[in-house]
């Protein structure tokens, strides 16, 4: 595909909403994934720590 101007490039031959929307969703998901993984890791560590503490306090 040949674009004569930047406006033609950003219009993407009439598919701009689909193309740029897809890129936008991908960027949002790629930014959210490390945050979600970090939260799940912290929750798992808290759970293991509390189980360890509970096991320690029992005679």
N, C-alpha and C positions, 0 to 999 in steps of 0.2 A: 504494500500500500504506500502511496506517495502522498505526502502532505505538503501543501503549498504555503501554509502558514501555521503558526502555533495554535490558532483557533481551530484549524482543521485537525491538528493533532489531538487537541483536547476534546474535540467533538467525536473522535474515533469512528468516523463514518456513520454516525447516528446511533452508535451503541455506547455512548459516553456514560450514561447512567449505569448500565450493567458493568462496564469495564472498571470505572472508577469506584463504583460501589463495592465491587469484588475486591479491589485493592484496599479500600478502606476497611472492610470487614477483616481482611487478612491481617492488616497492621494492628487493628484493635485486638484481635485474638492473640497475635504474637506478643503484644505488650501485656496482656492479662495473664497469659500462661505462667510466666515466672512468678508473678504475684500469687496466683492460686497455689502453685506448687510450694512456695515458701510458707503460706498459711497452713497447708495440710501437713507439712513437715513439722512445723512448730506445734500443731495440735497433737501429732503422733508422739513427739518428744515429751510433751506435757503428760500425755496418757501413760507413757512408759515410766516417766519419773514418778507419777502418783501411784502406779502399781508397785513400783520398787519401794517407795516409802511405806505403802500399806503392808507389803510383805515383811519389811524390816520391823515394824511395830508389833507384829504378832509374836507371841512367845514360842 
